[in-house]
Amino acid sequence: MALSLRLHTFLSTTSRPKFSSNVTLTPPNPSLSLLSSSPLPHHHHLSIRTSHSLTINATSTPATVAEPKGIKINLVPTKPIEGQKTGTSGLRKKVKVFQQENYLANWIQALFDSLPPEDYKDGVLVLGGDGRFFNREAAQIIIKIAAGNGVGKILVGKEGILSTPAVSAVIRKRKANGGFIMSASHNPGGPDYDWGIKFNYSSGQPAPESITDKIYGNTLSISKIKVADIADVDLSSLGVVNYGNFIVEVIDPVTDYLELMENVFDFQLIKSLLKLEFRFLFDAMHAVTGAYAKPIFVDKLGATPDSITNGVPLEDFGHGHPDPNLTYAKDLVDVLYNANGPDFGAASDGDGDRNMILGRGFFVTPSDSVAIIAANAQDAIPFLKSGPKGLARSMPTSGALDRVAEKLKLPFFEVPTGWKFFGNLMDAGKLSICGEESFGTGSDHIREKDGIWAVLAWLSIIAYRNKDKKPGEKLVSVADVVKEHWATYGRNFFSRYDYEECASEGANKMINHLRDLISQSKPGEKFGNYALKFADDFTYTDPVDGSVASKQGVRFIFTDGSRIIFRLSGTGSAGATIRIYIEQYEPDVSKHDEDAQVALKPLIDLALSISKLKEFTGREKPTVIT
């Protein structure tokens, strides 16, 4: 006999004020419901109070389980929901999908069902996110299910705010068992856009595929959700709240991360640069790093307040696309390409793990950025004063870093796209600096890529190169540093073409066509003016745990070192994103100033021809070129 369990709740929504590490923010109403079956109202500059109800249809009466925690645990009946397979960076969907009855709750419960009990029972977990729409409601759901599954303590960022790098830092500093990150990273936010969730383990790195595969398997058979019968947590005030033996501690989102940055970098060195006639501009893109920019760049390093732009985190990122590249951070690019622009510009993305670096009139590709950081780290970054243990890049990233590793005689690794592959190497003591061409750079100070770390690394390099300069003297610029690097190592011309939200059927047909092509291709075969060295579908065997990742990208490697790579991205929330990567090595200094799109045009034309992209997708032009 089916019964209907009806929960009556009240919701209060307020506009999101500016974040800083020492401002008290308006809390969500403590009576917010746990498992909402309908989209939650959202209004700026308006407070409303409304009632709604949730109906759960079950074939039996929901059970109440007596627990030693001193709180009542309800077993809420549920059933599997399609579409919960975790991608390379967690589960990402449109907000309206997550607002479906039990959609998020099912995934969270499936996660706990997938973990060994010792990984969370009576343990400590961290919870934070990028401040995007739906995070406040999701935080309450996650807290109650964590309590229902026997977690001892949750450390949650004030207002649910913690950047992805900060979550990793807090996990490591507080010796937590793991943590949840509520973010769809660089994807747009708001009621009609994207939301995401992922889990990081005790080292601070994203959960491996062995766990994410189990989560998906459990979403296919889930029948109940363990929910603690506790009031919503007031996330607006720092402090500790006890619910029986379950503890929630609301922590400052900046403190632990800032302390770590002060241990990694020489803040006095950077301050000395900012005291010179050096102009700096950081674009937080109305995303999570707005909560960190002022405490770090202004309060600690002495930058002027107008050095921060779009510094207020907003639930919809100010209607922008929080992806720091030449397309979506065009306002910053325009300022830096002005004849009287700042000396240095940088941006970070939705959850703070990506970065873009600019000089006046000069763009630093992410592939060059990680190589230059690695080449200068021992001199400019105290954390790496003994030299890097090793270097690594994702397979699609250009070979610029390979040349640094060779010159410095360092171990080098080429891994699939996904930061978890770097994490294994770091935990094994094999890796210090790594990067992805998708604007992600980092080191083993945490187990995530880190946008602000990359900005501080570049400021440290520029400061080190100018440490003996007096006010008024001409400074070594970003462009100077990059061109000196090219003169030493050669230049890897590199570009990426993104075709976003393609029809999945056409995208998959294109990849299958390319796989057929590589199966028939032989070394020495001519592709236009290029002779093939080899072609494959990249497979990686992890040197630490022996796990194998296959079908990671179709590669055409030519005898002159040029490369064309094709991948389907796993970070979108709808359709398929096709990425094409084009690279050509140029040792001749006289050719280093050539525009990348001009230098790479023959390879770009070849890539479009052999892939038959227009035929399979109907796309005339890429969405983004980087």
Secondary structure, DSSP 4 states (H G I P E B T S, - for coil): --EEEEEEEEEEE-------TT---PPPPTT--SS-SSPPP--TT--EEEEEEEEEEESSPPEEEE-TTSSEEEEEE----S----BTTBEEEEHHHHTSTTHHHHHHHHHHHHS-GGGTBT-EEEEEE---TTHHHHHHHHHHHHHHTTB-EEEEEEEEE--HHHHHHHHHHHT-SEEEEE--TTS--STTSEEEEEEE-TTSSBPPHHHHHHHHHHHTT--EEEEE--PPP-TTS-EEEEETTEEEEEE-TTHHHHHHHHHHS-HHHHHHHHTSS--EEEE-TTSTTHHHHIIIIIIIT---GGGEES-S--TTGGGS----STTTTHHHHHHHTSTT--SEEEEE-TTS-BEEEEETTEEEPHHHHHHHHHHHHHHH-GGGTT--S-EEEETTS-THHHHHHHHHT--EEEE-SSHHHHHHHHHTT--SEEEETTTEEEETTSSS--HHHHHHHHHHHHHHHTTTPPTTSPPPPHHHHHHHHHHHH-EEEEEEEEEEEE-HHHHHHHHHHHHHHHHH--TT-EETTEEEEEEEE--EE-TTT--EE----EEEEETTS-EEEEEEES--SSSEEEEEEEEEEE--GGGTTS-HHHHTHHHHHHHHHHHTHHHHH--SS-SEE-
